[in-house]
Amino acid sequence: MFAHFSLLSNLAYYSRFPKYPSGQAVGQPNQWQLTIGQAEKGEVVLDHIALVGSHGVTPEVYWKSVLPNSPMPKSLKDLLYTATETQLKDNPHVALFFLQTDLHQGKEMSLHFIKTEEKSTFLPRKIADSIPFSSTKLPEIYNEFSVKPGSTEAEIIKQTLSECESKGIEGEEKYCATSLESMVDFSSTKLGKNLKVVSTEVNSKKNTPLQKYKITIAKKLAATKAVVCHKQEYAYAVFYCHKTVSTQTYAVTMAGADGTKVNAVAVCHTDTAKWNPKHLAFQVLKVKPGTVPICHFLPEDHVVWVPYY
């Protein structure tokens, strides 16, 4: 629902600018051309958005210029110009929390990876930066995307802005990235430009059931600090990123009972002393804050940045 709204809103935003007969928008520092493949029964499929103009830099080019040795994960590529991929999201009612001692070959866990229809995609940084992103500007944001105050979409926007503006956990640096370029800048500024960027990938195009998964490989990445970026619900792709210094990241290969292969990313928080004692992880694992590392798998549309040496 929200994804369909966001796609139409992005198109509506571009359509406000005058066009050449070819469809090219004018009056912007970087000019953009849209080709609409289908408009039927209120559903619009965006086939292609290509940057034109001699001074334009696409997000892919920007990524390569800053991180030439770091391949872009599929989870981020899917958010650039397509709105057809489904992405993995954890069910809030099925906890993905576990203890660090569980990360070993042969361990079985009951997990539920769920596909979601949330398809909001990245805007170019120049466009994203021109749109207000503050709870003090809600009326302008609602107007920008033709959102009715009090509607479900309005509440989602309000909640995401509230989370982005809230105070993070003590000792963590946080930032809400409203474009791929701004996420690259935040992560490379905090960790340097020699980065490994990883995300969970499930080898299935459909929903998989709650089932047993057996770990075949659990490899700890060397870094003890990371930037973790969580995709938020919004009119376009926004990631809540935070730098952590008391974490260990694992690349975990698993096989489900139905044969589904998963290359998962697990993050273990080694210092939970300042976490809320009512955090779901403590309830699920029956442990107290600050006693043992708390680990969890990341959904497919979340990304972890770690330095490599």
FIZA-388438 format. One record per residue (C-alpha): residue in one letter; y, z negated, x. Coordinates in steps of 0.05 Angstrom, whole numbers. Layout:
N
  rest      py      pz      px
     A       Y       Z       X
...
This chain:
309
  rest      py      pz      px
     M       0       0       0
     F      50     -22      52
     A      29      33     100
     H      41      87      48
     F     110      57      35
     S     126      57     109
     L     106     129     121
     L     149     153      63
     S     206     109      87
     N     203     138     157
     L     206     208     127
     A     263     187      82
     Y     300     161     143
     Y     295     227     180
     S     312     267     117
     R     380     235     113
     F     405     277     170
     P     427     350     159
     K     376     402     181
     Y     379     470     213
     P     340     523     173
     S     282     510     221
     G     280     437     199
     Q     312     408     261
     A     355     347     248
     V     425     349     278
     G     477     297     294
     Q     432     252     335
     P     432     240     411
     N     359     262     412
     Q     342     314     360
     W     277     312     321
     Q     239     365     283
     L     193     348     225
     T     139     392     196
     I     112     367     130
     G      42     391     119
     Q      33     368      47
     A      74     337      -8
     E      31     326     -70
     K      31     273    -124
     G      80     231     -84
     E      36     231     -22
     V      65     260      41
     V      23     276     102
     L      62     279     167
     D      27     331     209
     H      74     332     268
     I     136     300     296
     A     157     332     362
     L     215     312     406
     V     261     371     422
     G     322     377     466
     S     326     379     541
     H     341     304     548
     G     287     278     502
     V     232     234     530
     T     170     221     487
     P     137     152     486
     E      78     181     524
     V     122     208     580
     Y     159     141     583
     W      93     104     588
     K      70     148     646
     S     136     141     682
     V     133      65     681
     L      58      55     684
     P      29     116     719
     N     -36      81     736
     S     -48      49     668
     P     -82      92     615
     M     -55      81     545
     P    -107      47     499
     K    -130      86     438
     S    -102      32     393
     L     -32      50     416
     K     -42     125     417
     D     -63     121     344
     L       5      92     327
     L      48     146     357
     Y      49     203     306
     T     -13     197     263
     A     -23     160     199
     T     -97     177     188
     E    -133     127     231
     T    -158      61     205
     Q    -154       1     250
     L    -194     -62     260
     K    -166    -127     233
     D    -198    -196     231
     N    -213    -226     164
     P    -171    -291     159
     H    -230    -323     122
     V    -281    -307     177
     A    -259    -340     241
     L    -268    -303     306
     F    -260    -367     347
     F    -312    -392     396
     L    -320    -433     460
     Q    -314    -404     530
     T    -385    -426     544
     D    -409    -376     492
     L    -386    -316     534
     H    -450    -297     568
     Q    -503    -242     563
     G    -552    -252     506
     K    -507    -296     464
     E    -507    -279     390
     M    -447    -289     344
     S    -436    -275     270
     L    -374    -231     266
     H    -340    -188     214
     F    -297    -130     237
     I    -258    -101     178
     K    -223     -35     172
     T    -153     -36     143
     E    -110      17     112
     E     -47     -10     147
     K     -20      53     181
     S      52      39     201
     T      69      80     263
     F     118      76     320
     L     189     101     314
     P     223     129     376
     R     264      75     410
     K     331     107     396
     I     314     109     322
     A     284      39     320
     D     344      10     357
     S     392      40     306
     I     359       3     248
     P     377     -71     237
     F     321    -120     254
     S     346    -188     234
     S     337    -235     175
     T     413    -237     170
     K     411    -162     155
     L     359    -162     101
     P     402    -125      49
     E     416     -70      99
     I     342     -65     118
     Y     321     -62      44
     N     372      -7      33
     E     350      31      95
     F     279      36      68
     S     294      36      -7
     V     259     -31     -17
     K     273     -71     -79
     P     291    -145     -64
     G     236    -191     -90
     S     182    -137     -85
     T     119    -144     -44
     E     147     -98      10
     A     211    -140      13
     E     171    -204      23
     I     130    -173      78
     I     192    -151     115
     K     223    -220     106
     Q     160    -255     131
     T     153    -211     193
     L     226    -222     212
     S     217    -297     202
     E     157    -297     249
     C     195    -257     301
     E     254    -304     299
     S     214    -369     298
     K     208    -413     360
     G     145    -398     398
     I      96    -446     430
     E     129    -486     486
     G     121    -451     552
     E     109    -382     522
     E     159    -325     524
     K     158    -283     460
     Y     188    -218     437
     C     180    -171     378
     A     175     -99     403
     T     200     -48     353
     S     179      12     394
     L     126      30     445
     E     179      36     499
     S     206     -34     486
     M     135     -62     489
     V     124     -28     556
     D     190     -56     582
     F     175    -128     560
     S     105    -128     589
     S     122     -95     655
     T     183    -140     664
     K     140    -202     655
     L      78    -180     693
     G      99    -123     739
     K      80     -49     735
     N       9     -54     761
     L     -22     -68     694
     K     -88     -61     658
     V     -78     -51     584
     V    -139     -66     540
     S    -156     -70     466
     T    -217     -77     423
     E    -253     -14     401
     V    -307     -11     347
     N    -352      50     348
     S    -353      59     273
     K    -309      98     225
     K    -327      54     166
     N    -329     -20     150
     T    -384     -59     182
     P    -417    -119     149
     L    -414    -191     170
     Q    -472    -191     219
     K    -500    -216     284
     Y    -473    -185     348
     K    -507    -195     415
     I    -466    -196     479
     T    -492    -148     531
     I    -435    -154     582
     A    -380    -206     588
     K    -333    -191     647
     K    -275    -237     663
     L    -212    -202     686
     A    -180    -233     747
     A    -111    -249     719
     T     -95    -318     690
     K     -31    -294     657
     A     -24    -240     605
     V      21    -210     551
     V     -14    -207     484
     C      16    -163     430
     H      -4    -172     356
     K      12    -117     306
     Q      54    -140     248
     E      61    -114     177
     Y     127     -77     172
     A     158     -11     151
     Y     142      17     220
     A     101      -7     279
     V     124     -75     304
     F      86    -118     354
     Y      94    -193     364
     C      85    -201     439
     H      81    -266     478
     K      69    -281     552
     T      17    -333     566
     V       2    -366     632
     S     -58    -409     614
     T    -106    -355     590
     Q    -167    -318     614
     T    -183    -248     588
     Y    -253    -220     581
     A    -279    -149     568
     V    -340    -159     524
     T    -391    -107     504
     M    -432    -123     442
     A    -483     -91     397
     G    -488    -106     323
     A    -552    -115     283
     D    -539     -48     250
     G    -529     -13     317
     T    -453     -15     318
     K    -426     -16     389
     V    -363     -57     403
     N    -321     -60     466
     A    -282    -123     450
     V    -226    -161     484
     A    -233    -236     484
     V    -177    -283     503
     C    -190    -356     522
     H    -133    -406     520
     T    -146    -458     573
     D     -89    -505     553
     T     -85    -521     478
     A     -54    -590     484
     K      10    -568     449
     W     -24    -529     393
     N     -18    -553     321
     P     -76    -602     310
     K     -88    -568     243
     H     -99    -500     275
     L    -158    -464     245
     A    -193    -460     313
     F    -200    -535     317
     Q    -227    -539     247
     V    -279    -484     260
     L    -302    -509     328
     K    -294    -583     312
     V    -256    -599     376
     K    -188    -630     390
     P    -126    -600     423
     G    -127    -599     499
     T    -201    -615     506
     V    -236    -548     518
     P    -214    -474     524
     I    -209    -439     456
     C    -229    -366     454
     H    -223    -311     403
     F    -234    -236     397
     L    -175    -191     384
     P    -171    -141     327
     E    -169     -68     347
     D     -94     -61     333
     H     -76    -117     382
     V     -64    -104     456
     V     -71    -146     519
     W     -32    -131     583
     V     -58    -162     647
     P     -37    -151     720
     Y     -88    -123     768
     Y     -85    -127     844
